[in-house]
Amino acid sequence: MPAHGSKKVIHAALAGNSLIAVTKFAAAAYTGSSAMLSEAIHSVVDTGNQCLLLYGLRRARQPADAQHPFGHARELYFWAFIVAILIFGLGAGISIYEGLAKIGAPHPITSPLVNFAVLAAAALFELAAWIVAFREFRKVKGEGGYLAAVRRSKDPTVFTVLFEDTAAMLGLIVAAIGIALAVHLDRPWIDGAASIGIGLVLAVTAALLAYECKGLLIGEAADPWVAAGIRRIIGEKTAIRAINELRTLHLGPDDILLALSVDFIDQVGSVEIEETINDLERRIKTDYPDIRRLFIEVQSAEDHRESLERARAAREAEEPERSGGI
């Protein structure tokens, strides 16, 4: 997804959370609702998270330098992972703590209508932000289900905001049900239980985000259709006998590194090899502009197999040494 699409999603979520955070805090202070306080904390955490994602987008655009020869695109993945940690540590942790405190020392909710009015307004803002995030995500979803699309996505900003907004909507529902039951049944501890429920929703959301961001941080390959297209382009070159190896790595949502090892037929001279490699680079980068770095190695299939076997043997030789040192 282009950066402007990501920013659109983040700005929409940032505006919604900023507008309702202060209102939730005021309602929590006025009515004494733990669930409302948890929702207020949730909105503050989400607001901070959107600021971190915007910062990550800005840092990811920094040019390459001597210390970071492949650029800073993966900073976005790092800050998205920090967002997941904050959701868990601050959002979920404080919500569960507040809920336990309310259950331990329950006190009645005053003016519950104020809570319901604030929750209704918050639901409208959150729904508007969720719709923006969902529409942007649907543009790049492709075929298959939504969970599969999240697994394939290389842009954490969109699915992070979508997850956050979904968790926010669920949190509002839990808060409304908890406050309503606490008032109707005259059981103030239910309000605390609702706060714990909100914390659990946030904990699950944080775990899902952390899992997805972990894969991006470690390094994920480009979509299979990208590799298939590259193989098709190479297959059109009669001078190339075979592809020894094709590796892709996402350095950022729209920044792919491609490493190729190809075997040329024996009759091809150095001039034709150079021309073929130059044409391959032009074709691949034209058809797949996200591939910004391309390395092509010319190597016979036999030599390539031998190098792989030597590397495998070296790893196997190191393994007993490591095991013995533990």
Secondary structure in CASP SS format (residue, H / E / C, confidence):
PFRMAT SS
TARGET T0000
AUTHOR 0000-0000-0000
METHOD secondary structure of the structure
MODEL  1
M C 1.00
P C 1.00
A H 1.00
H H 1.00
G H 1.00
S H 1.00
K H 1.00
K H 1.00
V H 1.00
I H 1.00
H H 1.00
A H 1.00
A H 1.00
L H 1.00
A H 1.00
G H 1.00
N H 1.00
S H 1.00
L H 1.00
I H 1.00
A H 1.00
V H 1.00
T H 1.00
K H 1.00
F H 1.00
A H 1.00
A H 1.00
A H 1.00
A H 1.00
Y H 1.00
T H 1.00
G C 1.00
S C 1.00
S H 1.00
A H 1.00
M H 1.00
L H 1.00
S H 1.00
E H 1.00
A H 1.00
I H 1.00
H H 1.00
S H 1.00
V H 1.00
V H 1.00
D H 1.00
T H 1.00
G H 1.00
N H 1.00
Q H 1.00
C H 1.00
L H 1.00
L H 1.00
L H 1.00
Y H 1.00
G H 1.00
L H 1.00
R H 1.00
R H 1.00
A H 1.00
R C 1.00
Q C 1.00
P C 1.00
A C 1.00
D C 1.00
A C 1.00
Q C 1.00
H C 1.00
P C 1.00
F C 1.00
G C 1.00
H C 1.00
A C 1.00
R C 1.00
E H 1.00
L H 1.00
Y H 1.00
F H 1.00
W H 1.00
A H 1.00
F H 1.00
I H 1.00
V H 1.00
A H 1.00
I H 1.00
L H 1.00
I H 1.00
F H 1.00
G H 1.00
L H 1.00
G H 1.00
A H 1.00
G H 1.00
I H 1.00
S H 1.00
I H 1.00
Y H 1.00
E H 1.00
G H 1.00
L H 1.00
A H 1.00
K H 1.00
I H 1.00
G H 1.00
A C 1.00
P C 1.00
H C 1.00
P C 1.00
I C 1.00
T C 1.00
S C 1.00
P H 1.00
L H 1.00
V H 1.00
N H 1.00
F H 1.00
A H 1.00
V H 1.00
L H 1.00
A H 1.00
A H 1.00
A H 1.00
A H 1.00
L H 1.00
F H 1.00
E H 1.00
L H 1.00
A H 1.00
A H 1.00
W H 1.00
I H 1.00
V H 1.00
A H 1.00
F H 1.00
R H 1.00
E H 1.00
F H 1.00
R H 1.00
K H 1.00
V C 1.00
K C 1.00
G C 1.00
E C 1.00
G C 1.00
G C 1.00
Y H 1.00
L H 1.00
A H 1.00
A H 1.00
V H 1.00
R H 1.00
R H 1.00
S C 1.00
K C 1.00
D C 1.00
P H 1.00
T H 1.00
V H 1.00
F H 1.00
T H 1.00
V H 1.00
L H 1.00
F H 1.00
E H 1.00
D H 1.00
T H 1.00
A H 1.00
A H 1.00
M H 1.00
L H 1.00
G H 1.00
L H 1.00
I H 1.00
V H 1.00
A H 1.00
A H 1.00
I H 1.00
G H 1.00
I H 1.00
A H 1.00
L H 1.00
A H 1.00
V H 1.00
H H 1.00
L C 1.00
D C 1.00
R C 1.00
P C 1.00
W H 1.00
I H 1.00
D H 1.00
G H 1.00
A H 1.00
A H 1.00
S H 1.00
I H 1.00
G H 1.00
I H 1.00
G H 1.00
L H 1.00
V H 1.00
L H 1.00
A H 1.00
V H 1.00
T H 1.00
A H 1.00
A H 1.00
L H 1.00
L H 1.00
A H 1.00
Y H 1.00
E H 1.00
C H 1.00
K H 1.00
G H 1.00
L H 1.00
L H 1.00
I H 1.00
G C 1.00
E C 1.00
A C 1.00
A C 1.00
D C 1.00
P H 1.00
W H 1.00
V H 1.00
A H 1.00
A H 1.00
G H 1.00
I H 1.00
R H 1.00
R H 1.00
I H 1.00
I H 1.00
G H 1.00
E C 1.00
K C 1.00
T C 1.00
A C 1.00
I E 1.00
R E 1.00
A E 1.00
I E 1.00
N E 1.00
E E 1.00
L E 1.00
R E 1.00
T E 1.00
L E 1.00
H E 1.00
L E 1.00
G E 1.00
P C 1.00
D C 1.00
D E 1.00
I E 1.00
L E 1.00
L E 1.00
A E 1.00
L E 1.00
S E 1.00
V E 1.00
D E 1.00
F E 1.00
I C 1.00
D C 1.00
Q C 1.00
V C 1.00
G C 1.00
S H 1.00
V H 1.00
E H 1.00
I H 1.00
E H 1.00
E H 1.00
T H 1.00
I H 1.00
N H 1.00
D H 1.00
L H 1.00
E H 1.00
R H 1.00
R H 1.00
I H 1.00
K H 1.00
T H 1.00
D H 1.00
Y C 1.00
P C 1.00
D C 1.00
I E 1.00
R E 1.00
R E 1.00
L E 1.00
F E 1.00
I E 1.00
E E 1.00
V E 1.00
Q C 1.00
S C 1.00
A H 1.00
E H 1.00
D H 1.00
H H 1.00
R H 1.00
E H 1.00
S H 1.00
L H 1.00
E H 1.00
R H 1.00
A H 1.00
R H 1.00
A H 1.00
A H 1.00
R H 1.00
E H 1.00
A H 1.00
E H 1.00
E H 1.00
P H 1.00
E H 1.00
R H 1.00
S H 1.00
G H 1.00
G H 1.00
I C 1.00
END
